[in-house]
Amino acid sequence: MVNILPLEELKQQLDIKEKNPVISTGQECWHASERPYHMIHSAVDGQPIASVQMATEDKYDIVNQTAQKAIEEWKDIPAPKRGEIVLQIGEAL
């Protein structure tokens, strides 16, 4: 059985603030204070969750390039090992 936490408790555990100004590649993070925030709503009930700051075009390009590089690296990992990694991520979540 899946244990579903109340939204406020989950936000606290994940350190989700009212406004979240971080743009990240997973390896690098930036604060883009010159960009506006966008409210994210729950797909379940439409309630607001938190605001995230929009990336500048140059930061978006860096994030996209990093993701493309990760895809190429991921493809080189044998399928059984990828499955093991995904399983470990699932268990950690």
C-alpha positions in Angstrom: 0.0 0.0 0.0 1.3 3.5 -0.9 1.5 6.0 1.9 0.4 9.4 0.6 1.6 12.3 2.7 -0.5 15.5 3.0 0.8 18.2 0.6 2.1 20.5 3.4 4.1 17.6 5.0 5.5 16.5 1.6 6.5 20.1 0.8 8.3 20.4 4.1 10.1 17.1 3.6 11.2 18.1 0.1 12.1 21.7 1.3 9.7 23.2 -1.2 9.3 26.9 -0.4 6.5 29.3 -1.5 8.9 30.7 -4.1 11.7 28.4 -5.6 14.3 30.4 -7.5 16.5 27.6 -8.5 17.3 26.4 -12.1 19.3 23.2 -12.1 21.0 20.7 -14.4 21.2 18.3 -11.5 24.9 19.1 -11.2 24.8 22.9 -11.2 22.2 25.3 -9.8 21.6 29.0 -10.5 19.4 31.7 -9.0 17.7 33.6 -11.8 16.4 36.6 -9.9 15.6 38.6 -13.0 13.0 36.1 -14.2 9.3 35.9 -13.1 7.8 33.1 -11.0 5.2 30.7 -12.3 2.6 29.0 -9.9 2.5 25.2 -10.1 -0.9 23.6 -9.4 -1.8 20.1 -8.3 -3.0 17.9 -11.1 -5.2 16.2 -8.5 -7.3 19.1 -7.3 -5.9 22.2 -8.9 -4.7 23.7 -5.6 -1.5 25.8 -5.8 1.6 24.0 -4.7 4.5 26.5 -5.1 6.0 29.0 -7.5 9.1 28.3 -9.6 11.3 30.8 -11.3 11.5 30.7 -15.1 14.8 30.1 -16.7 16.5 32.6 -19.0 17.1 31.3 -22.5 20.9 30.8 -22.0 20.2 28.8 -18.8 17.6 26.7 -20.6 20.1 26.0 -23.3 22.6 24.8 -20.8 20.0 22.6 -19.1 19.0 21.1 -22.4 22.6 20.4 -23.5 23.3 18.7 -20.2 20.2 16.6 -20.6 21.2 15.6 -24.2 24.6 14.6 -22.9 23.1 12.5 -20.1 20.8 10.7 -22.7 23.9 9.7 -24.7 25.7 8.5 -21.6 22.6 6.6 -20.4 22.3 4.8 -23.7 25.8 3.3 -23.2 24.8 1.7 -19.9 23.6 -1.9 -20.4 19.9 -2.4 -20.0 20.2 -4.7 -16.9 22.3 -2.0 -15.1 19.9 0.8 -16.1 17.0 -1.3 -14.7 19.0 -1.7 -11.4 19.5 2.0 -11.2 15.8 2.8 -11.9 14.9 0.3 -9.2 17.2 1.9 -6.7 15.7 5.3 -7.5 12.2 4.0 -7.0 13.2 2.5 -3.7 14.7 5.7 -2.6 11.6 7.6 -3.4 
